[in-house]
């Protein structure tokens, strides 16, 4: 824009840049019913006493934390002691060595029941020596014939697969 | 007037920290108080939030990078603290933030630190109906007369968007006051 060199008057810096905002704000509230004050008050001397009040709170908040806090040390020692007691106490009077025979059958059954091994019957057969082993050796109670027949009738779709004739 | 940069430097130096913090509190306590009071409405709550704001400023001054003005940074902390306070209180009472704020306004008449007349009370009710951002912009622009550039830095929003929010807020408040 061409500057009017004959005009001796000046405007404050940024006057025209902020003029639109000022005008819009004035228009927004022109003839407005809005009160400018909110009606909020503060207790007497509130701001005068605020610095002291804040300083006191800050001292409490940023209280020096000891490098080796006694409570934490006690808690740490107590937890170590508790672990030691549990560990040693568990085997205190136990002269028996840990072995598979020391485990209760129900524990073993529960273990196999609750864990998935993804073992195929061939993999199991590779581990178990079936040459002189009967099913009855592995079971506490004998299986009744009726139970076997019930199981077969419930779970066998094709009886030919059982190849019964060859083993008769 | 103390240069902000010097003040920040003094706040980060152990020997000068206490004195500089005292200066900082004296400089900004009133402005931050009114910003907080505009959100929480009640004096006791505003006092709590103001103290927490300064404690946060004190503890985090080392993290102040100087990307924004110290004043904007503190304003942002104060605003966030006040909004979190409202949300926390509303949650404790099992109601929404809006319901909690309506409750605050309805308690104003019984507040010993509120001496507003009927129209001022109605103005507070009108502000409560605004969405959160418009409410903040209205408080900062109308009552505290902050510049758009300052609000922009505090709320991290463009000036254009702030102008739109403010004009919208003014229209809504006026409309509310004209009804009844």
Interface residues (C-beta under 8 A of the other chain):
Chain A: X21 X24 X25 X28 X29 X32 X33 X34 X35 X36 X37 X38 X39 X40 X41 X42 X43 X46 X47 X50 X51 X53 X54 X55 X57 X58 X61 X62
Chain B: X22 X25 X26 X29 X30 X33 X34 X37 X38 X41 X43 X47 X50 X51 X54 X55 X58 X59 X113 X114 X115 X116 X117 X119 X120 X121 X123 X124 X141 X142 X143 X148 X163 X166 X167 X170 X171 X173 X174 X177 X178
